[in-house]
Amino acid sequence: MPSGFCYIMTNRPQGVLYVGSTTNLPRRAYEHRMGLIDGFTSRYGLTQLVHCEEYPLFIDAVRRERAIKHWPRQWKIELVEKANPAWADLYDQLI
């Protein structure tokens, strides 16, 4: 089974947040940045990757995504700020 990533996208520091999971984070982050897939992220312009976690199994990344999606917004903000206090776009570190 392939590894997986749980990630958070935003449009600005402490802006709209999107939590997702994927097996190919560079490709998926690129799709979000370019608005290639219609939906929530393209509608709100969520182009900045501000948090990511890698898991040995994709199912674990999906479980983490589902858990984080049920968290209060403040917990999600604290998760991002713990590892990325400047809300820097992490996309360039992927490629």
C-alpha positions as CSV (number, residue, x, y, z in Angstrom):
1,M,0.0,0.0,0.0
2,P,1.4,3.5,-0.9
3,S,2.3,6.1,1.6
4,G,0.1,9.1,2.1
5,F,0.0,12.8,3.1
6,C,-2.5,14.8,5.1
7,Y,-2.2,18.5,4.3
8,I,-3.8,21.9,4.8
9,M,-4.3,24.6,2.2
10,T,-5.2,28.2,2.7
11,N,-5.6,31.5,0.9
12,R,-3.8,33.7,3.5
13,P,-2.6,33.4,7.1
14,Q,-5.5,32.4,9.3
15,G,-7.8,32.5,6.2
16,V,-10.1,29.8,4.8
17,L,-8.7,26.3,5.6
18,Y,-9.0,23.1,3.6
19,V,-7.8,19.7,4.9
20,G,-7.1,16.9,2.4
21,S,-5.2,13.7,1.8
22,T,-3.3,12.3,-1.1
23,T,-0.6,9.8,-2.2
24,N,1.2,12.4,-4.3
25,L,1.5,15.8,-2.5
26,P,3.5,17.7,-5.1
27,R,1.0,16.9,-7.8
28,R,-2.1,17.6,-5.6
29,A,-0.7,20.9,-4.3
30,Y,0.0,21.9,-7.9
31,E,-3.6,21.1,-8.9
32,H,-4.8,23.3,-6.0
33,R,-2.4,26.2,-6.9
34,M,-3.5,26.2,-10.6
35,G,-7.2,25.7,-9.9
36,L,-7.3,22.6,-12.0
37,I,-10.0,20.9,-10.1
38,D,-13.4,22.6,-9.5
39,G,-14.6,22.7,-6.0
40,F,-14.0,24.3,-2.6
41,T,-10.3,25.1,-3.0
42,S,-10.7,26.7,-6.4
43,R,-13.8,28.6,-5.3
44,Y,-12.0,30.2,-2.4
45,G,-8.5,30.5,-4.0
46,L,-6.8,28.1,-1.6
47,T,-3.3,28.0,-3.2
48,Q,-0.9,28.0,-0.3
49,L,0.2,24.7,1.3
50,V,0.8,25.5,4.9
51,H,0.9,22.1,6.6
52,C,1.6,18.5,5.7
53,E,2.2,15.3,7.5
54,E,3.5,12.1,5.8
55,Y,2.2,8.6,6.8
56,P,3.6,5.2,5.9
57,L,0.1,4.1,4.8
58,F,-2.3,6.1,2.8
59,I,-5.2,4.9,5.0
60,D,-3.5,6.6,8.0
61,A,-3.4,9.9,6.2
62,V,-7.1,9.6,5.4
63,R,-7.9,8.9,9.0
64,R,-5.9,11.9,10.1
65,E,-7.7,14.1,7.5
66,R,-11.0,13.0,8.8
67,A,-10.0,13.6,12.4
68,I,-8.7,17.1,11.7
69,K,-11.8,18.0,9.6
70,H,-13.9,17.5,12.8
71,W,-11.6,19.7,14.9
72,P,-12.6,23.3,15.9
73,R,-11.1,25.9,13.6
74,Q,-8.8,27.2,16.4
75,W,-7.1,23.7,16.8
76,K,-6.4,23.7,13.0
77,I,-4.8,27.1,13.3
78,E,-2.7,26.0,16.2
79,L,-1.6,22.9,14.3
80,V,-0.3,25.1,11.4
81,E,1.3,27.6,13.7
82,K,3.1,25.0,15.7
83,A,5.2,23.8,12.7
84,N,4.8,26.9,10.4
85,P,4.3,30.1,12.5
86,A,4.9,32.4,9.6
87,W,2.2,30.5,7.5
88,A,4.9,30.2,4.7
89,D,3.9,28.4,1.5
90,L,5.6,25.0,1.7
91,Y,5.0,24.1,-2.0
92,D,8.5,25.1,-3.1
93,Q,10.0,22.7,-0.6
94,L,8.2,19.8,-2.3
95,I,9.8,20.2,-5.7
